[in-house]
Amino acid sequence: MKNSSARRIYAVGGALALLGVGFVFTALFSYFIRYSQVDSLIGSIDNDLYLQLSQMFAAEKALLSLGGIAFSAGIVLAIFSAIRFRRHTAVG
């Protein structure tokens, strides 16, 4: 493994980890904003409607899942590339 290819793998791993964090942040921020707006309506709307609006939507759940997967894949890729790079530099 060349030094430049190891850097590329680090970069891809870092990008995946940052993308995952961005997805998770976006999903949680969206949920928090909506919940804070709906929470003020608790006495003025029907209880069933309040419960439906205050739950996490499918798109937010999907973003959380994709974010977790992308973050995990980025971390694993970075760790494996670090191990390969260290083995390569130790051998020759």
TASUL-V674893 format. One record per residue. N is the residue number from 1. RES is the residue in three letters. PHI is phi in whole degrees, -180 to 180 (* if undefined). OMEGA is omega as a letter, one per 20 degrees, with the letter a starting at -180 (none if undefined). Layout:
n: <N | N>
res: <RES | RES>
phi: <PHI | PHI>
omega: <OMEGA | OMEGA>
This chain:
n: <1 | 2 | 3 | 4 | 5 | 6 | 7 | 8 | 9 | 10 | 11 | 12 | 13 | 14 | 15 | 16 | 17 | 18 | 19 | 20 | 21 | 22 | 23 | 24 | 25 | 26 | 27 | 28 | 29 | 30 | 31 | 32 | 33 | 34 | 35 | 36 | 37 | 38 | 39 | 40 | 41 | 42 | 43 | 44 | 45 | 46 | 47 | 48 | 49 | 50 | 51 | 52 | 53 | 54 | 55 | 56 | 57 | 58 | 59 | 60 | 61 | 62 | 63 | 64 | 65 | 66 | 67 | 68 | 69 | 70 | 71 | 72 | 73 | 74 | 75 | 76 | 77 | 78 | 79 | 80 | 81 | 82 | 83 | 84 | 85 | 86 | 87 | 88 | 89 | 90 | 91 | 92>
res: <MET | LYS | ASN | SER | SER | ALA | ARG | ARG | ILE | TYR | ALA | VAL | GLY | GLY | ALA | LEU | ALA | LEU | LEU | GLY | VAL | GLY | PHE | VAL | PHE | THR | ALA | LEU | PHE | SER | TYR | PHE | ILE | ARG | TYR | SER | GLN | VAL | ASP | SER | LEU | ILE | GLY | SER | ILE | ASP | ASN | ASP | LEU | TYR | LEU | GLN | LEU | SER | GLN | MET | PHE | ALA | ALA | GLU | LYS | ALA | LEU | LEU | SER | LEU | GLY | GLY | ILE | ALA | PHE | SER | ALA | GLY | ILE | VAL | LEU | ALA | ILE | PHE | SER | ALA | ILE | ARG | PHE | ARG | ARG | HIS | THR | ALA | VAL | GLY>
phi: <* | -82 | -63 | -69 | -71 | -66 | -65 | -64 | -66 | -59 | -65 | -66 | -62 | -65 | -65 | -64 | -64 | -66 | -63 | -63 | -63 | -63 | -62 | -65 | -61 | -63 | -65 | -69 | -65 | -61 | -64 | -65 | -63 | -65 | -64 | -67 | -77 | -78 | -62 | -72 | -97 | -58 | -88 | -101 | -120 | -63 | -62 | -64 | -65 | -61 | -65 | -68 | -75 | -88 | -83 | -74 | -76 | -63 | -65 | -69 | -65 | -65 | -64 | -63 | -65 | -63 | -64 | -65 | -67 | -65 | -64 | -63 | -63 | -65 | -66 | -63 | -62 | -66 | -66 | -64 | -69 | -66 | -65 | -64 | -65 | -67 | -66 | -67 | -72 | -74 | -79 | -163>
omega: <r | a | a | r | r | r | r | r | r | a | r | r | r | r | r | r | r | r | r | r | r | r | a | r | r | a | a | r | r | r | a | r | a | a | a | r | a | a | r | a | a | a | a | r | a | a | r | r | r | a | r | a | a | r | r | a | a | r | r | r | r | r | r | r | r | r | r | r | a | r | a | r | r | r | r | r | r | r | r | r | r | r | r | a | r | r | a | a | r | a | a | none>
